[in-house]
């Protein structure tokens, strides 16, 4: 029987990115949120480029170092590891693919938070923020991921359309996302239940579950595998 392979996003899945941005955006911009269903700070506060840069300068490091992981995230992930599942962190964290000091800092902060929370992934796949739909699909196929835990609407739909089972962590910005391969989840305890139910039927999944043509080998091979 083929081992179950799980992909887990970082921002919005390990953390409650939306609540952090809402709270800190109100403090920094000194105005209420304009779009309750916005994905990022630009959509939520309809801010200018200058305001966006100001927000990032004041909040990015704070978010990466202080934003707590969701309740039960570490406990459930470590249960998956105890069950001998392969568990990979697949993230398009801001700046993480940059080959400079800022990129190194972004990667370090994520890896340090994982360690502080007692989580050791089998790998961390750093994907481009700009091309997250493409890169996360490539990462999932590279690793033969069976289930991806994701929050971003466009990424979730792209993965689902390409045959990957997605557990969509419920957030205000993904309320309109529906697909036969997507199951909405509201907590890490529910994620544990859904994954274990899937694992119980895992023997019915063919080794040829994926049928994907890797047309962009350069991009595929450039994905980080730590």
C-alpha positions in Angstrom: 0.0 0.0 0.0 1.3 3.4 -1.0 2.1 5.8 1.9 -0.3 8.7 2.4 1.3 12.0 1.5 -0.1 15.3 2.8 0.8 18.8 1.8 0.1 21.7 4.3 0.1 25.4 3.5 1.5 27.8 6.0 -0.3 31.2 6.0 -4.0 30.9 6.6 -3.7 27.2 7.5 -1.0 26.9 10.2 -1.8 30.5 11.2 -4.9 32.7 11.2 -3.5 35.2 8.7 -6.8 36.9 8.2 -7.4 37.8 11.8 -3.8 39.0 12.2 -4.1 41.3 9.2 -7.5 42.6 10.2 -6.4 43.5 13.7 -3.0 45.0 12.7 -4.4 46.8 9.6 -7.0 48.7 11.8 -4.2 49.8 14.1 -1.8 50.9 11.4 -4.2 52.5 8.9 -6.5 53.8 11.7 -9.6 53.0 9.7 -12.0 50.1 9.6 -11.7 47.3 7.2 -13.3 48.0 3.8 -13.6 44.5 2.3 -14.4 41.8 4.9 -13.9 39.1 2.2 -10.5 40.3 1.0 -7.7 37.9 0.8 -4.7 40.1 1.6 -4.1 43.4 3.2 -4.5 45.3 -0.1 -7.9 43.8 -0.7 -9.0 44.1 2.9 -8.2 47.8 3.3 -8.0 48.9 -0.4 -4.7 50.5 0.5 -2.3 52.3 -1.8 1.1 50.9 -2.7 2.7 53.3 -0.2 0.4 52.1 2.6 1.0 48.5 1.6 4.8 49.0 1.9 4.3 50.8 5.3 2.2 47.9 6.5 4.7 45.3 5.5 7.6 47.2 7.2 5.6 47.3 10.4 4.0 43.9 10.4 5.8 41.3 8.4 8.4 40.3 11.0 5.8 40.6 13.7 3.5 38.2 11.8 6.3 35.7 11.1 7.5 35.6 14.6 4.5 36.3 16.8 1.4 35.0 15.1 0.4 31.8 16.9 -0.3 28.6 15.1 -3.9 27.5 15.1 -5.2 25.4 17.9 -4.3 21.7 17.6 -2.2 22.3 14.4 1.0 20.9 15.9 -0.8 18.1 17.8 -2.5 16.8 14.6 0.5 17.2 12.4 2.6 15.1 14.8 -0.1 12.5 14.9 0.1 12.3 11.2 3.9 11.8 11.5 3.3 9.1 14.2 1.0 7.4 11.7 3.9 7.2 9.3 2.3 9.6 6.8 4.6 11.9 4.8 3.9 15.5 5.7 5.2 18.4 3.6 5.0 22.2 4.2 4.1 23.7 0.8 4.1 27.5 1.0 4.2 30.7 -1.0 5.2 32.7 2.0 6.1 36.3 1.0 9.7 36.8 -0.1 10.6 33.1 0.6 11.8 32.4 -2.9 13.9 35.6 -3.1 17.6 34.9 -3.3 18.7 37.7 -1.0 18.8 38.5 2.7 15.1 39.1 2.9 14.4 35.7 1.3 16.8 34.0 3.8 15.0 35.8 6.7 11.6 34.8 5.5 12.6 31.1 5.2 14.4 31.2 8.6 11.4 32.7 10.4 9.0 30.0 9.0 11.4 27.2 9.8 12.0 28.6 13.3 8.3 28.9 14.0 7.8 25.3 12.9 10.6 24.2 15.3 9.2 26.3 18.2 5.8 24.6 17.7 7.4 21.2 17.7 6.7 20.4 14.0 9.3 18.7 11.8 8.1 18.4 8.2 9.5 15.9 5.8 10.3 18.8 3.5 9.5 22.5 3.0 8.6 23.4 -0.6 9.0 27.2 -1.2 6.8 28.4 -4.0 6.6 31.7 -5.7 4.0 34.1 -4.2 3.3 35.5 -7.7 2.9 32.1 -9.3 1.5 30.2 -6.3 -1.1 28.4 -8.4 1.5 27.0 -10.8 4.2 26.3 -8.2 2.0 24.6 -5.6 0.6 22.3 -8.3 4.1 21.4 -9.4 5.2 20.8 -5.8 2.2 18.6 -5.2 2.9 16.5 -8.2 6.6 16.4 -7.5 5.8 14.9 -4.1 2.8 12.8 -5.2 0.6 14.6 -2.7 -2.7 12.9 -2.0 -4.3 15.6 0.2 -3.4 19.3 0.3 -4.6 21.5 3.1 -5.0 25.0 1.7 -6.9 28.3 2.1 -6.3 30.4 -1.0 -9.2 30.1 -3.4 -7.3 30.2 -6.7 -4.7 27.6 -5.5 -7.4 25.3 -4.0 -9.4 25.3 -7.3 -6.3 24.8 -9.4 -5.3 21.8 -7.4 -8.8 20.4 -7.3 -9.1 20.8 -11.1 -6.0 18.7 -11.5 -7.2 15.8 -9.4 -5.8 16.6 -6.0 -8.0 16.3 -2.9 -8.1 19.6 -1.1 -9.1 20.3 2.5 -10.0 24.0 2.4 -9.6 25.8 5.7 -12.6 28.0 6.1 -11.8 31.8 5.9 -13.9 34.8 5.0 -12.1 35.1 1.6 -12.9 31.6 0.3 -16.6 31.4 0.9 -17.4 31.1 -2.8 -15.2 28.1 -3.4 -16.9 24.8 -4.3 -15.6 21.7 -6.1 -16.1 17.9 -5.9 -12.5 17.5 -4.8 -12.7 20.2 -2.1 -13.9 19.6 1.4 -14.3 22.7 3.7 -12.8 22.3 7.2 -13.2 24.5 10.2 -10.6 23.2 12.6 -7.5 21.0 12.9 -9.5 18.4 14.7 -11.8 18.1 11.7 -8.7 17.9 9.4 -7.5 15.0 11.5 -10.9 13.2 11.1 -11.0 13.8 7.3 -7.4 12.6 6.7 -8.0 9.5 8.8 -11.2 8.7 6.9 -9.3 9.1 3.6 -6.5 6.9 4.9 -8.9 4.1 5.8 -9.8 3.9 2.1 -6.4 4.5 0.8 -5.8 1.1 -0.6 -8.4 1.9 -3.4 -6.1 4.6 -4.8 -4.1 3.5 -7.8 -0.4 4.0 -8.0 -1.2 5.8 -11.3 -3.5 8.3 -9.4 -1.8 11.2 -11.2 -1.6 11.8 -14.9 0.4 14.9 -15.3 2.8 16.1 -18.0 5.7 18.0 -16.6 6.2 20.5 -19.4 8.3 23.0 -17.4 11.2 21.0 -16.0 13.2 24.1 -15.1 10.4 25.4 -12.8 9.8 21.9 -11.4 13.4 21.3 -10.6 13.9 24.7 -9.0 11.3 24.1 -6.2 13.1 23.9 -2.9 13.3 20.6 -1.1 14.8 20.9 2.3 
